[in-house]
């Protein structure tokens, strides 16, 4: 299989519901849980548990973090950052849950990813970040210049501005030049559980005089790569973080940096992503 296509398929390896049960808040499906977790929650909160899944009383949605800590606190570690609980991103969130618990519940996680581009005489270049060695997930992997989750109560653009300042010391006036270019969806089995992610992708044209600086310790270093080196790394290695591969493949397709036939196949694969 084409290695770029393999990167995409690796993020689409979940088959839902599989052995999991649908998890609902009231009538709205928000995630997927194991039968064992469904039974635990049904014993802790007002919830119905049956062959058709787990249905939590909407009045209990405000207690979701407490329920999760009791039900899975020994298996998953809270990260101290709440994410919104979504049935659909087009509707209002139904509650909040600590980011560390999302994979256990199969909830949608929304992230923002920024491609930092620099135009030079010898062609386009891209800022590449190396994740800090002490990161809980994917330490030392290569990443976008800015990437992060969208915390509860934040719009994606506001989360992007926050992450740009925190991760890359990017002035807000510069960060406001980002442009949203697309959304990538996938459902993925990971060691930490089920990832049902929506990545909101942005591009920015950065001036040569700007150099990102690791401001919050989540990034070890930044390097400016010619785009041909990015393509080589994607084709030959697994050095980039799993979902960053998809963001970069999307970038290469949009900027017509791949052969046309291959680009069509990859776009079709990206568009198959479901959550």
ABEGO torsion letter per residue (X at the ends): XBAAAAAAAAAAABBOAEABBBBBBEABBABBBBAAAAAAAAAABBBBBBAAEBBBBAAAAAAAAAAAAAAAAAABBBAGBBBBBBABAABBBAEBBBAAAAAAAGBBBBBBBBBBBBBBAAEBBBBBBBBBAABABGBGBBBBABBBBBBBGBBAAAAAAAAAAAAAGBBAAAAAABBBAEBBBBBBBBAAEBBBBBBBBBBBBBBAABBBBBAAGABABBBBBBAAAAAAAAAABAABBAAAAAAAAAAAAAAGABBAAAAAAAAAAAAABBX
